[in-house]
Amino acid sequence: MSEMYAASSSSMDDQRSSPKGPTRASEASGPTNALTLPAIALPSSSMYDHQRVRARHLNVLPNPLVRLRKQVASEGRDRISKSAEDYLETIYVLSREKGYARVLEIARALNVRAPSVTQMLKKLRARGLVIYERYGVVRLTEEGMAIAMAILARHESLKSLLLALGVSEKTAEEDACAMEHVLHDESVQALKKIADFLTNAPAGLKCLRCIREGKHLCLSNK
């Protein structure tokens, strides 16, 4: 799972720096409310023409995905189970390159049996979070993608703090997976600020050394 999250983090950074805007999904990609990741698929009946899509990409128009992510961050986690969150997060990570995931891929990633995956996918489909037909591929809906992105962001924030504090990669990965489901968003944001300070600010690097060595180096001027 560590390699999968590392690949996802790198892919997300590439997308943030890319000048390309969102593109329409092809008609062959599936139902109109499915998303071909990482691009945001717009319905064929969308009110956005080419210029408005470009304007939205430049933050001139409100992006509905941003609204969904804010909603999920404040209330969405209480609406689905921890297991469902893991499934959505895993589907999102697996879908980043080709736009969809398959049942066996999800089963391998979560170390569960394929019938268990199928059962969960039916529940997620009933909640409007995935597009899935029997023996077909799995795609996230816009709401499903928003939840997955919010959970993944929590995971990466928590893991980065643990790594900054000197926790091993394996342990940081496992503990981040556990904490991402139980901490309140206020706590996650506070921990993220600490992680950002420790890893980015010159003073933070000295404080990080104090924490790792258990010494008040600032007071001793060493």
Backbone bond lengths (Angstrom), bond angles and torsions (degrees), N, CA, C in turn:
res aa  C-N    CA-C-N  psi(-1)  N-CA   C-N-CA  omega(-1)  CA-C   N-CA-C  phi
1 M - - - 1.462 - - 1.524 110.37 -
2 S 1.371 117.85 -31.47 1.461 119.90 -179.14 1.500 111.16 -60.43
3 E 1.376 116.40 -42.64 1.464 119.25 -179.62 1.514 110.21 -65.65
4 M 1.342 116.30 -36.00 1.461 119.54 -178.08 1.513 110.14 -65.66
5 Y 1.368 116.80 -42.62 1.457 119.45 -179.43 1.515 111.02 -71.44
6 A 1.342 117.11 -34.00 1.460 119.63 178.07 1.509 110.89 -64.19
7 A 1.356 116.14 -41.52 1.465 120.32 178.65 1.507 110.37 -65.49
8 S 1.366 115.82 -38.47 1.463 119.12 179.98 1.506 111.24 -64.60
9 S 1.373 116.58 -42.10 1.460 120.26 -178.63 1.507 111.37 -62.43
10 S 1.368 115.54 -41.87 1.463 119.42 178.78 1.506 111.27 -64.28
11 S 1.360 115.91 -40.33 1.467 120.30 -179.48 1.508 111.05 -65.53
12 M 1.366 117.07 -37.80 1.456 120.74 -179.73 1.517 110.77 -66.05
13 D 1.364 116.72 -38.79 1.459 119.89 178.21 1.508 111.21 -63.96
14 D 1.347 116.69 -39.52 1.467 120.33 179.13 1.508 110.34 -62.64
15 Q 1.363 116.40 -38.81 1.459 119.23 -177.42 1.506 110.98 -68.28
16 R 1.386 117.43 -38.13 1.448 119.53 -178.29 1.510 111.65 -64.16
17 S 1.345 117.24 -32.97 1.455 120.75 -177.40 1.508 113.11 -88.30
18 S 1.346 116.91 -7.57 1.463 119.98 -177.35 1.507 111.14 -76.12
19 P 1.346 119.11 135.94 1.458 121.40 179.29 1.514 113.06 -81.04
20 K 1.314 117.97 -4.41 1.453 120.68 -175.62 1.514 110.51 -76.41
21 G 1.305 116.20 144.80 1.454 121.94 179.14 1.512 110.35 -95.20
22 P 1.355 116.88 179.73 1.461 121.20 179.68 1.511 111.93 -67.88
23 T 1.302 116.39 147.84 1.460 121.51 -178.31 1.504 109.22 -123.36
24 R 1.354 114.75 158.88 1.462 119.18 178.11 1.524 110.24 -76.98
25 A 1.330 115.95 143.86 1.460 120.12 174.67 1.507 108.24 -77.11
26 S 1.308 117.09 149.43 1.457 120.74 178.29 1.513 109.10 -71.73
27 E 1.339 115.48 159.03 1.455 118.59 -178.41 1.514 111.44 -64.20
28 A 1.333 116.89 -24.87 1.462 120.36 -177.54 1.514 111.87 -79.21
29 S 1.334 118.06 -6.78 1.448 120.10 -174.14 1.520 112.88 -77.68
30 G 1.313 118.45 -10.68 1.448 119.74 176.75 1.507 111.33 126.77
31 P 1.338 117.89 -163.18 1.460 123.03 -177.86 1.506 111.39 -60.27
32 T 1.332 116.28 155.88 1.457 120.04 -172.88 1.511 113.03 -68.58
33 N 1.348 119.52 -21.18 1.445 119.52 -179.99 1.516 112.59 -95.13
34 A 1.337 117.37 8.88 1.454 120.97 174.07 1.509 108.61 -88.75
35 L 1.330 115.27 154.21 1.456 120.21 -178.66 1.512 110.58 -111.81
36 T 1.306 115.74 135.37 1.452 121.29 172.16 1.518 106.58 -97.17
37 L 1.325 116.50 104.96 1.453 120.56 -173.32 1.523 110.64 -79.37
38 P 1.335 118.34 151.56 1.450 125.42 2.05 1.516 114.97 -87.55
39 A 1.346 118.97 -3.48 1.460 120.68 -179.60 1.516 110.01 -73.09
40 I 1.325 116.41 152.47 1.454 121.40 178.07 1.519 108.32 -89.21
41 A 1.324 117.04 117.06 1.461 120.68 -178.86 1.517 109.60 -83.25
42 L 1.329 117.14 129.17 1.455 122.00 178.56 1.518 109.37 -101.81
43 P 1.335 118.51 140.51 1.460 120.86 178.30 1.517 111.06 -60.17
44 S 1.331 116.18 150.15 1.456 120.07 -178.83 1.515 111.51 -63.53
45 S 1.329 117.39 -24.55 1.452 121.35 179.85 1.520 112.63 -92.14
46 S 1.345 116.23 12.10 1.461 120.16 -176.60 1.515 111.78 -61.47
47 M 1.329 116.51 148.16 1.459 122.59 177.98 1.516 111.81 -74.73
48 Y 1.338 116.93 -10.28 1.451 119.94 -177.25 1.522 110.85 -83.12
49 D 1.304 116.74 124.93 1.450 120.27 169.56 1.523 107.07 -94.60
50 H 1.336 116.71 -175.07 1.465 119.99 -174.97 1.522 111.79 -58.27
51 Q 1.337 117.06 -42.82 1.450 119.42 -177.47 1.529 111.57 -67.72
52 R 1.319 117.05 -39.01 1.456 119.67 -178.65 1.519 111.41 -71.39
53 V 1.345 117.26 -34.50 1.457 120.11 175.31 1.519 109.80 -63.00
54 R 1.325 116.07 -44.23 1.464 120.16 179.04 1.531 110.42 -63.99
55 A 1.330 116.88 -39.31 1.458 120.61 179.41 1.522 110.95 -64.81
56 R 1.336 115.85 -39.85 1.453 119.14 178.62 1.517 110.85 -64.51
57 H 1.334 116.33 -39.56 1.457 120.63 178.67 1.522 110.60 -61.90
58 L 1.325 117.22 -30.39 1.460 121.87 179.86 1.525 111.66 -89.65
59 N 1.344 116.27 14.77 1.461 122.92 177.09 1.530 113.32 66.99
60 V 1.323 117.11 20.98 1.458 119.93 175.23 1.522 109.68 -80.02
61 L 1.328 116.32 -36.77 1.458 121.57 178.23 1.526 109.05 -109.32
62 P 1.327 118.54 152.23 1.462 121.02 179.46 1.521 111.13 -68.48
63 N 1.301 116.45 136.50 1.459 122.15 178.49 1.524 108.60 -94.43
64 P 1.332 118.78 119.25 1.464 120.16 -177.81 1.517 112.63 -61.17
65 L 1.327 118.20 -26.24 1.454 120.42 179.25 1.520 110.64 -67.25
66 V 1.341 116.98 -36.35 1.459 120.78 177.05 1.524 110.07 -62.38
67 R 1.330 116.27 -42.44 1.461 120.68 178.39 1.525 110.91 -62.09
68 L 1.334 116.81 -42.09 1.455 120.29 179.78 1.520 111.40 -64.88
69 R 1.331 116.48 -40.46 1.460 119.74 -179.53 1.524 110.80 -64.06
70 K 1.350 116.80 -39.59 1.461 119.96 178.13 1.523 110.65 -65.62
71 Q 1.327 116.04 -38.80 1.460 120.31 179.06 1.519 110.47 -65.59
72 V 1.323 116.61 -42.68 1.461 120.92 179.86 1.514 110.39 -64.28
73 A 1.341 116.35 -41.52 1.455 120.77 -178.10 1.525 111.77 -61.76
74 S 1.332 117.63 -30.57 1.455 120.76 -176.13 1.524 113.58 -94.96
75 E 1.345 117.45 -31.38 1.459 118.46 -174.21 1.513 114.43 -142.61
76 G 1.318 119.16 -18.02 1.458 121.09 -171.73 1.512 114.59 -65.50
77 R 1.363 118.01 -31.77 1.454 119.24 -175.49 1.526 112.11 -64.95
78 D 1.331 117.09 -26.13 1.453 120.00 -178.53 1.526 112.07 -77.25
79 R 1.301 117.00 -9.23 1.456 119.83 -173.72 1.522 112.74 -93.00
80 I 1.315 118.80 -16.23 1.457 121.16 -179.00 1.520 109.49 -131.47
81 S 1.323 116.06 161.14 1.456 120.99 -176.91 1.526 111.35 -77.80
82 K 1.328 114.99 165.49 1.465 120.31 177.13 1.525 110.42 -61.91
83 S 1.327 115.65 -39.80 1.460 119.81 179.32 1.519 110.88 -62.29
84 A 1.330 116.64 -42.31 1.463 120.52 178.97 1.522 110.72 -63.37
85 E 1.336 116.76 -38.47 1.460 120.61 177.11 1.524 110.52 -61.14
86 D 1.337 116.23 -42.56 1.465 119.95 178.75 1.524 111.00 -61.45
87 Y 1.310 116.76 -41.09 1.467 120.68 179.43 1.522 110.89 -63.91
88 L 1.320 117.14 -46.50 1.465 120.26 -179.43 1.522 111.08 -62.96
89 E 1.317 115.95 -42.25 1.461 120.80 179.20 1.525 110.64 -62.89
90 T 1.325 116.39 -44.00 1.465 121.04 -179.66 1.523 111.38 -65.73
91 I 1.328 116.93 -43.24 1.468 120.42 178.19 1.520 110.23 -60.43
92 Y 1.322 116.36 -41.20 1.469 120.35 179.71 1.526 111.05 -62.25
93 V 1.325 116.90 -46.62 1.468 121.21 -179.33 1.526 110.62 -62.84
94 L 1.331 116.97 -44.63 1.461 120.92 -179.22 1.524 112.34 -68.65
95 S 1.324 116.79 -25.00 1.467 120.99 -174.58 1.519 114.24 -89.39
96 R 1.296 118.06 -4.41 1.459 119.89 -169.83 1.523 113.34 -63.47
97 E 1.315 118.37 -32.84 1.467 120.30 -177.13 1.527 112.50 -88.19
98 K 1.314 117.63 -45.49 1.466 119.81 -172.99 1.524 114.24 -108.99
99 G 1.333 117.60 -4.47 1.452 119.91 175.16 1.514 115.66 89.46
100 Y 1.321 117.86 -0.54 1.463 120.45 179.48 1.521 109.10 -157.29
101 A 1.317 116.07 168.86 1.461 122.25 176.24 1.521 108.34 -131.17
102 R 1.308 115.91 161.33 1.459 121.31 177.56 1.527 109.95 -115.20
103 V 1.312 115.20 157.68 1.458 120.98 -175.58 1.523 111.62 -56.96
104 L 1.328 117.49 -46.55 1.460 120.21 -177.94 1.523 111.71 -65.18
105 E 1.327 117.75 -34.61 1.465 120.90 177.28 1.529 110.47 -64.66
106 I 1.314 115.87 -43.12 1.463 120.36 179.02 1.522 110.22 -64.74
107 A 1.328 116.45 -41.71 1.464 121.08 179.96 1.522 111.11 -61.31
108 R 1.339 116.64 -43.80 1.469 120.22 179.38 1.525 111.02 -65.03
109 A 1.321 116.76 -42.68 1.464 120.57 -177.11 1.528 111.96 -64.79
110 L 1.325 116.56 -37.18 1.466 120.95 -177.79 1.523 112.99 -97.15
111 N 1.333 116.17 -2.22 1.461 121.62 179.64 1.533 111.43 57.84
112 V 1.318 114.83 48.49 1.464 121.32 176.98 1.524 108.78 -129.51
113 R 1.324 116.89 170.42 1.459 121.26 179.13 1.522 110.80 -81.45
114 A 1.318 115.38 151.75 1.466 121.12 -179.12 1.531 112.74 -57.33
115 P 1.357 119.64 -41.79 1.468 118.93 178.40 1.530 112.68 -59.89
116 S 1.334 116.59 -33.09 1.464 120.12 177.89 1.520 110.54 -66.73
117 V 1.336 115.73 -38.44 1.461 120.49 177.80 1.525 110.07 -63.73
118 T 1.316 115.81 -45.90 1.465 120.47 -179.63 1.522 111.53 -59.28
119 Q 1.326 115.90 -41.98 1.460 120.20 179.67 1.530 111.14 -62.82
120 M 1.333 116.87 -43.71 1.464 120.20 179.53 1.523 111.33 -67.76
121 L 1.321 116.91 -37.81 1.466 119.92 179.73 1.522 111.40 -62.06
122 K 1.313 116.66 -35.94 1.466 120.15 177.79 1.527 110.57 -64.37
123 K 1.334 116.22 -38.60 1.464 120.14 178.44 1.528 110.66 -67.89
124 L 1.333 115.85 -42.69 1.464 119.78 179.73 1.525 110.93 -66.19
125 R 1.325 115.73 -36.26 1.469 119.78 177.52 1.526 110.32 -64.71
126 A 1.320 116.68 -40.05 1.462 120.44 178.96 1.525 111.62 -64.70
127 R 1.331 116.16 -27.33 1.465 120.42 177.78 1.520 112.45 -86.19
128 G 1.340 116.39 -2.28 1.453 119.81 179.87 1.513 113.85 77.20
129 L 1.337 117.22 25.89 1.459 121.13 -175.84 1.524 113.28 -102.81
130 V 1.329 117.80 -20.61 1.461 121.08 178.29 1.525 109.93 -137.76
131 I 1.322 114.63 158.91 1.460 122.34 170.99 1.526 106.10 -109.39
132 Y 1.320 116.87 118.63 1.463 119.66 -175.72 1.518 110.09 -152.21
133 E 1.316 115.22 131.65 1.453 122.61 171.64 1.521 107.97 -120.72
134 R 1.300 117.01 149.27 1.463 121.22 -176.95 1.523 110.74 -54.95
135 Y 1.330 115.53 131.86 1.467 124.75 -178.68 1.540 112.39 67.26
136 G 1.310 117.20 9.70 1.459 120.40 179.08 1.517 111.70 -104.10
137 V 1.333 115.39 -172.86 1.456 120.65 179.24 1.525 109.48 -86.02
138 V 1.321 115.00 166.97 1.464 121.61 -178.46 1.522 108.96 -114.49
139 R 1.319 115.88 128.79 1.462 121.24 177.08 1.528 108.81 -127.42
140 L 1.318 115.53 149.55 1.455 120.73 176.41 1.524 110.74 -86.32
141 T 1.319 116.25 140.79 1.458 119.55 169.58 1.526 107.37 -78.55
142 E 1.310 116.93 175.56 1.464 119.67 -179.15 1.526 111.17 -61.87
143 E 1.321 116.45 -42.04 1.467 119.21 178.81 1.522 110.88 -67.75
144 G 1.333 117.34 -40.57 1.455 120.56 178.02 1.512 111.91 -62.07
145 M 1.322 116.42 -39.80 1.453 120.94 178.50 1.525 110.66 -66.02
146 A 1.338 117.36 -39.81 1.459 120.87 -179.99 1.524 111.10 -62.09
147 I 1.331 116.63 -43.15 1.458 120.54 178.37 1.522 110.34 -64.79
148 A 1.325 117.22 -44.93 1.462 121.41 -179.19 1.523 111.18 -60.82
149 M 1.322 117.17 -42.97 1.462 120.97 -179.79 1.523 111.21 -65.77
150 A 1.331 117.09 -37.86 1.460 120.54 178.91 1.523 110.85 -65.75
151 I 1.328 116.94 -42.90 1.462 120.68 179.47 1.524 110.60 -66.77
152 L 1.321 117.41 -42.05 1.458 120.57 179.79 1.525 110.81 -63.88
153 A 1.334 117.27 -38.00 1.465 120.56 178.11 1.528 110.46 -63.55
154 R 1.323 117.07 -39.76 1.468 120.95 176.39 1.522 110.26 -62.74
155 H 1.315 115.78 -44.74 1.467 120.97 -179.87 1.523 111.03 -57.97
156 E 1.313 116.58 -48.01 1.456 120.55 -176.01 1.527 111.56 -68.31
157 S 1.339 117.56 -36.27 1.462 120.78 178.25 1.522 110.74 -64.66
158 L 1.328 116.48 -45.49 1.456 120.76 -179.31 1.520 111.59 -67.51
159 K 1.317 116.48 -41.39 1.459 119.80 -179.85 1.524 111.08 -65.84
160 S 1.323 117.81 -39.10 1.462 120.55 -179.23 1.524 110.97 -63.89
161 L 1.335 117.12 -36.97 1.461 119.83 177.91 1.521 110.66 -66.43
162 L 1.321 117.31 -45.38 1.463 120.88 179.94 1.523 111.27 -61.72
163 L 1.329 116.80 -41.36 1.463 120.13 178.14 1.524 110.67 -64.84
164 A 1.330 117.06 -39.62 1.466 120.95 179.34 1.522 111.27 -63.50
165 L 1.322 116.00 -31.05 1.462 120.56 180.00 1.520 112.57 -83.64
166 G 1.319 117.31 1.21 1.455 121.00 175.68 1.509 115.32 95.48
167 V 1.321 118.08 8.85 1.466 121.08 177.30 1.526 109.08 -71.96
168 S 1.319 117.06 143.79 1.458 120.85 -178.73 1.524 111.07 -64.54
169 E 1.330 116.33 156.95 1.465 122.08 -178.68 1.525 111.54 -56.72
170 K 1.323 116.50 -46.89 1.468 120.97 -177.15 1.531 111.29 -63.64
171 T 1.333 115.89 -46.63 1.460 119.77 -179.26 1.522 111.58 -67.22
172 A 1.333 116.43 -40.77 1.466 120.62 179.27 1.523 110.70 -61.34
173 E 1.325 116.31 -40.21 1.465 120.84 178.88 1.529 111.08 -63.84
174 E 1.325 116.31 -47.69 1.464 120.51 -177.74 1.526 111.63 -65.71
175 D 1.334 116.50 -43.75 1.463 119.60 -177.91 1.527 111.80 -70.60
176 A 1.327 116.83 -35.26 1.467 119.66 176.82 1.526 110.02 -63.44
177 C 1.331 116.69 -39.00 1.469 121.26 177.77 1.525 111.06 -61.28
178 A 1.337 116.00 -36.44 1.463 119.67 -179.20 1.528 111.44 -76.72
179 M 1.327 116.82 -43.65 1.469 120.70 -174.96 1.520 113.44 -73.34
180 E 1.317 117.37 -28.45 1.470 120.04 -174.68 1.522 112.72 -60.78
181 H 1.328 116.68 -20.85 1.463 120.54 -176.79 1.529 113.48 -94.89
182 V 1.322 118.02 -17.65 1.469 119.48 -170.45 1.524 113.98 -112.48
183 L 1.322 118.25 -24.28 1.460 120.22 -178.05 1.523 111.16 -77.57
184 H 1.325 115.96 144.02 1.453 120.40 174.11 1.525 109.39 -71.06
185 D 1.319 115.49 155.77 1.463 120.02 -178.92 1.523 111.86 -61.00
186 E 1.328 117.02 -34.36 1.464 120.62 177.83 1.524 110.69 -60.40
187 S 1.334 116.34 -41.98 1.465 120.64 179.57 1.522 111.20 -67.77
188 V 1.329 116.58 -41.55 1.467 120.40 179.55 1.522 110.45 -61.99
189 Q 1.327 117.23 -42.92 1.460 120.59 -179.80 1.524 111.29 -65.01
190 A 1.335 117.05 -38.27 1.462 120.46 178.08 1.526 110.83 -65.01
191 L 1.327 116.48 -42.67 1.463 120.52 178.69 1.525 111.05 -66.98
192 K 1.313 116.71 -35.13 1.464 120.46 178.05 1.525 110.60 -63.46
193 K 1.335 117.16 -39.33 1.460 120.48 178.06 1.524 111.07 -62.57
194 I 1.333 115.69 -39.92 1.465 119.54 177.78 1.523 110.34 -64.18
195 A 1.337 116.03 -44.80 1.467 120.20 179.99 1.524 110.94 -61.41
196 D 1.329 116.73 -44.29 1.467 120.33 179.48 1.520 111.21 -62.60
197 F 1.338 116.76 -40.97 1.460 120.46 -179.68 1.521 111.01 -65.67
198 L 1.323 116.14 -45.19 1.462 120.05 -176.97 1.522 112.54 -66.19
199 T 1.313 117.11 -33.15 1.467 120.02 -174.44 1.520 113.98 -95.59
200 N 1.329 118.37 -18.41 1.466 119.89 -174.12 1.522 114.94 -113.12
201 A 1.322 118.27 -31.07 1.464 120.29 -176.26 1.524 110.99 -90.51
202 P 1.346 118.52 139.89 1.475 120.97 177.27 1.522 111.78 -55.49
203 A 1.337 116.62 -41.92 1.460 119.61 178.49 1.520 110.75 -66.61
204 G 1.315 115.30 -31.76 1.452 119.37 179.56 1.514 112.37 -65.30
205 L 1.327 116.77 -34.66 1.459 120.40 178.71 1.523 110.83 -64.16
206 K 1.341 116.20 -37.80 1.457 119.61 178.68 1.522 110.33 -69.34
207 C 1.336 115.63 -40.46 1.465 119.56 177.34 1.525 110.74 -63.30
208 L 1.317 116.00 -37.26 1.458 120.58 178.84 1.518 110.53 -62.86
209 R 1.311 116.38 -40.34 1.462 120.29 177.33 1.525 110.01 -64.10
210 C 1.345 117.05 -38.75 1.465 120.81 177.44 1.524 110.53 -59.85
211 I 1.312 115.28 -44.41 1.463 119.99 -177.98 1.522 110.71 -65.54
212 R 1.324 116.24 -45.78 1.466 120.12 -176.97 1.522 112.09 -65.83
213 E 1.346 116.39 -37.64 1.463 119.93 -176.65 1.520 112.44 -92.97
214 G 1.333 116.84 -9.78 1.454 119.81 179.63 1.512 113.20 68.24
215 K 1.339 117.11 29.90 1.469 121.88 -178.80 1.521 109.63 -127.26
216 H 1.335 116.27 148.84 1.454 121.52 176.08 1.524 108.63 -88.74
217 L 1.323 115.28 75.95 1.458 120.19 -176.52 1.522 111.82 -65.77
218 C 1.331 117.12 -28.55 1.468 120.04 179.58 1.524 110.66 -63.58
219 L 1.340 116.81 -35.63 1.458 120.82 -179.02 1.520 111.77 -78.31
220 S 1.335 115.71 -31.65 1.466 119.42 -178.81 1.512 112.46 -87.69
221 N 1.388 116.24 -6.77 1.468 121.55 -179.90 1.520 112.78 59.02
222 K 1.305 117.12 33.32 1.461 120.91 177.81 1.508 110.07 -104.24
